[in-house]
Amino acid sequence: MSDPLADMLTRIRNGQNSKLVTVSCPHSKLKESVVKVLKSEGYISAFDVSEIDSKKVLNIELKFQRNGQGAITEIKKISKPGKRVASSISSLPMNFNGLGIYVLSTSKGVISDKTARELGVGGEVICKVF
């Protein structure tokens, strides 16, 4: 697997489409940081880290609206292993006029674009979520 973060995003997207309550993926610090941003922005209900056979696993509890539709309409990886995308915060466009978010890896850590605009920092654009 050349891009484990894209695998996690695909698992979340497929879980939402299949109406699964939870999805699991192998743990890494970057994945956990991205999931923390998704939790703080209200796109997932909860997450936890468990250990199965001496390997850490990230369990993500998906969030659904009252009509059964997933809270995440679109989740897409922007920066790929073959083409890294970095952006200053002033040149980063709004995602769906501010209704969606970008997840950025900055010198202040992995944060949403809203927080990055407050702090005035740019960085690598990991993914966009709506």
Secondary structure as GFF3:
##gff-version 3
##sequence-region A 1 130
A	DSSP	alpha_helix	4	17	.	.	.	ID=ss1
A	DSSP	beta_strand	22	26	.	.	.	ID=ss2
A	DSSP	alpha_helix	29	40	.	.	.	ID=ss3
A	DSSP	beta_strand	44	52	.	.	.	ID=ss4
A	DSSP	beta_strand	55	62	.	.	.	ID=ss5
A	DSSP	beta_strand	75	77	.	.	.	ID=ss6
A	DSSP	beta_strand	86	87	.	.	.	ID=ss7
A	DSSP	three_ten_helix	95	98	.	.	.	ID=ss8
A	DSSP	beta_strand	101	106	.	.	.	ID=ss9
A	DSSP	beta_strand	109	112	.	.	.	ID=ss10
A	DSSP	alpha_helix	113	119	.	.	.	ID=ss11
A	DSSP	beta_strand	123	129	.	.	.	ID=ss12
###
